[in-house]
């Protein structure tokens, strides 16, 4: 998961496809890792982890966009994990 997150950060995107990724995204935001956009899967269950990541993104002025899961899967596959 960390390798995936770091690869996504290299292209200035943070991505939450699954709730378990939200912890890594929140950690990256707390560490002030540079990013330009947070991509969130449409219809994801908003639990504490996702909620915290969204709050941190909002507090840092990071653009948050919701995409269908298939679109996010295509983004992940295109980064050659």
MIPATI-177191 format. One line per 5 residues: their letters; for each residue x, y, z of N, C-alpha, C, CB. Coordinates in steps of 0.1 Angstrom, whole numbers, padded with zeros to 4 digits. Glycine has a CB too. Example, Ala and Ser with C-alpha at 12.3 -4.5 7.8 and 13.67 -1.06 7.14 Angstrom:
as> 0132 -0057 0078 0123 -0045 0078 0132 -0033 0078 0113 -0045 0090  0128 -0022 0071 0137 -0011 0071 0129 0000 0079 0141 -0006 0057
//
This chain:
xxxxx> 0008 -0012 0000 0000 0000 0000 0009 0013 0000 -0009 0000 0012  0019 0013 0008 0028 0024 0008 0034 0027 -0005 0039 0023 0019  0039 0017 -0012 0044 0019 -0026 0034 0025 -0035 0050 0006 -0031  0022 0020 -0034 0011 0026 -0043 0009 0041 -0039 -0002 0018 -0041  0008 0044 -0026 0006 0057 -0022 0017 0067 -0027 0004 0058 -0007
xxxxx> 0030 0062 -0025 0041 0070 -0029 0041 0072 -0044 0054 0064 -0025  0038 0062 -0052 0037 0064 -0066 0026 0074 -0070 0034 0050 -0073  0015 0073 -0064 0004 0083 -0067 0009 0097 -0063 -0008 0079 -0060  0016 0098 -0052 0020 0112 -0047 0030 0118 -0057 0027 0111 -0034  0038 0109 -0064 0047 0114 -0074 0040 0122 -0086 0055 0103 -0080
xxxxx> 0027 0118 -0088 0020 0125 -0098 0010 0135 -0092 0012 0115 -0107  0013 0138 -0080 0005 0148 -0072 -0009 0145 -0070 0006 0161 -0080  -0013 0132 -0069 -0026 0128 -0066 -0026 0119 -0054 -0032 0120 -0078  -0036 0121 -0046 -0039 0112 -0035 -0052 0105 -0038 -0040 0119 -0021  -0053 0092 -0035 -0064 0084 -0040 -0070 0076 -0029 -0059 0076 -0052
xxxxx> -0083 0076 -0028 -0090 0067 -0019 -0099 0059 -0027 -0097 0075 -0007  -0096 0046 -0030 -0104 0037 -0036 -0112 0028 -0026 -0097 0028 -0046  -0104 0025 -0015 -0110 0016 -0005 -0108 0024 0009 -0103 0002 -0005  -0116 0021 0018 -0114 0027 0031 -0101 0025 0037 -0125 0022 0041  -0095 0014 0035 -0082 0011 0041 -0071 0020 0036 -0077 -0003 0039
xxxxx> -0073 0026 0024 -0063 0036 0019 -0064 0049 0026 -0065 0037 0004  -0075 0052 0032 -0077 0065 0038 -0067 0068 0049 -0091 0066 0044  -0062 0058 0056 -0052 0060 0067 -0039 0065 0061 -0049 0046 0074  -0035 0059 0050 -0022 0064 0043 -0024 0078 0037 -0018 0054 0032  -0036 0081 0032 -0038 0094 0027 -0038 0104 0038 -0052 0095 0019
xxxxx> -0045 0101 0049 -0045 0111 0061 -0030 0113 0066 -0054 0105 0072  -0023 0102 0066 -0009 0103 0071 -0001 0112 0062 -0002 0089 0072  -0003 0111 0049 0005 0119 0039 0000 0134 0041 0002 0114 0025  -0012 0136 0043 -0017 0150 0045 -0011 0156 0057 -0032 0150 0045  -0011 0148 0068 -0005 0153 0081 0009 0156 0079 -0007 0143 0092
xxxxx> 0016 0149 0071 0031 0151 0068 0033 0162 0058 0037 0138 0064  0022 0168 0053 0023 0179 0043 0030 0174 0030 0030 0190 0049  0028 0162 0026 0033 0157 0013 0026 0165 0002 0031 0142 0012  0033 0171 -0007 0027 0179 -0017 0017 0171 -0026 0037 0186 -0026  0006 0176 -0028 -0004 0170 -0037 -0013 0181 -0042 -0013 0159 -0029
xxxxx> -0019 0178 -0054 -0028 0188 -0060 -0043 0184 -0060 -0024 0191 -0074  -0045 0171 -0057 -0059 0167 -0058 -0061 0154 -0050 -0063 0164 -0073  -0072 0152 -0044 -0076 0140 -0037 -0087 0134 -0045 -0080 0142 -0022  -0085 0122 -0050 -0096 0114 -0057 -0102 0104 -0048 -0090 0108 -0070  -0115 0105 -0047 -0123 0096 -0039 -0133 0088 -0047 -0130 0104 -0027
xxxxx> -0133 0075 -0044 -0143 0066 -0051 -0157 0070 -0048 -0140 0051 -0047  -0165 0071 -0058 -0179 0074 -0056 -0186 0063 -0048 -0187 0075 -0070  -0195 0067 -0039 -0203 0057 -0031 -0194 0050 -0021 -0210 0048 -0040  -0182 0055 -0017 -0174 0048 -0007 -0181 0050 0006 -0159 0054 -0007  -0180 0041 0015 -0185 0042 0029 -0177 0052 0036 -0185 0028 0036
xxxxx> -0183 0063 0041 -0176 0073 0048 -0175 0069 0063 -0183 0087 0047  -0163 0063 0066 -0161 0060 0080 -0151 0070 0086 -0155 0045 0081  -0146 0067 0098 -0137 0077 0105 -0125 0080 0097 -0133 0072 0119  -0119 0070 0090 -0107 0072 0083 -0109 0080 0071 -0101 0058 0078  -0119 0078 0063 -0122 0086 0051 -0126 0100 0056 -0134 0080 0043
xxxxx> -0134 0101 0066 -0138 0114 0071 -0126 0123 0075 -0148 0113 0083  -0116 0116 0082 -0104 0124 0086 -0096 0128 0074 -0096 0115 0095  -0095 0120 0064 -0087 0123 0052 -0094 0135 0045 -0086 0111 0042  -0107 0134 0044 -0115 0145 0037 -0113 0158 0045 -0130 0142 0036  -0114 0157 0058 -0112 0169 0067 -0099 0175 0065 -0115 0166 0082
xxxxx> -0088 0167 0065 -0075 0172 0063 -0073 0178 0050 -0064 0161 0065  -0079 0172 0039 -0078 0178 0026 -0084 0191 0025 -0084 0168 0015  -0096 0192 0031 -0103 0205 0031 -0095 0216 0039 -0117 0204 0038  -0089 0212 0050 -0081 0222 0058 -0069 0226 0051 -0078 0215 0071  -0063 0218 0042 -0051 0223 0035 -0055 0229 0021 -0042 0211 0032
xxxxx> -0068 0230 0018 -0072 0236 0005 -0070 0227 -0007 -0064 0248 0003  -0069 0214 -0004 -0067 0204 -0015 -0080 0202 -0022 -0061 0191 -0009  -0079 0202 -0035 -0091 0199 -0044 -0095 0184 -0042 -0088 0202 -0059  -0108 0182 -0039 -0113 0169 -0037 -0123 0166 -0048 -0120 0167 -0023  -0122 0155 -0055 -0131 0151 -0066 -0135 0136 -0064 -0124 0153 -0080
xxxxx> -0147 0133 -0067 -0153 0120 -0066 -0154 0114 -0080 -0167 0120 -0059  -0149 0102 -0082 -0149 0095 -0095 -0155 0081 -0093 -0135 0094 -0101  -0161 0075 -0104 -0165 0061 -0103 -0153 0052 -0101 -0172 0057 -0117  -0156 0041 -0094 -0145 0032 -0090 -0138 0027 -0103 -0151 0020 -0083  -0145 0025 -0114 -0138 0020 -0126 -0128 0030 -0131 -0148 0017 -0137
xxxxx> -0130 0043 -0130 -0121 0053 -0134 -0109 0053 -0125 -0128 0067 -0134  -0111 0052 -0112 -0099 0051 -0103 -0091 0039 -0105 -0104 0052 -0088  -0098 0027 -0107 -0091 0015 -0110 -0082 0017 -0123 -0100 0004 -0113  -0087 0024 -0133 -0079 0026 -0145 -0067 0035 -0141 -0087 0033 -0156  -0068 0045 -0133 -0057 0053 -0129 -0047 0045 -0121 -0062 0065 -0119
xxxxx> -0051 0037 -0112 -0042 0028 -0105 -0034 0019 -0114 -0049 0020 -0094  -0041 0012 -0123 -0035 0003 -0133 -0025 0010 -0142 -0045 -0004 -0141  -0027 0023 -0145 -0018 0030 -0154 -0005 0034 -0147 -0025 0042 -0160  -0005 0033 -0134 0008 0036 -0127 0017 0025 -0125 0004 0042 -0113  0013 0013 -0131 0022 0001 -0131 0027 -0004 -0117 0034 0004 -0139
x> 0017 -0006 -0108 0021 -0012 -0095 0025 -0026 -0096 0009 -0011 -0085
//
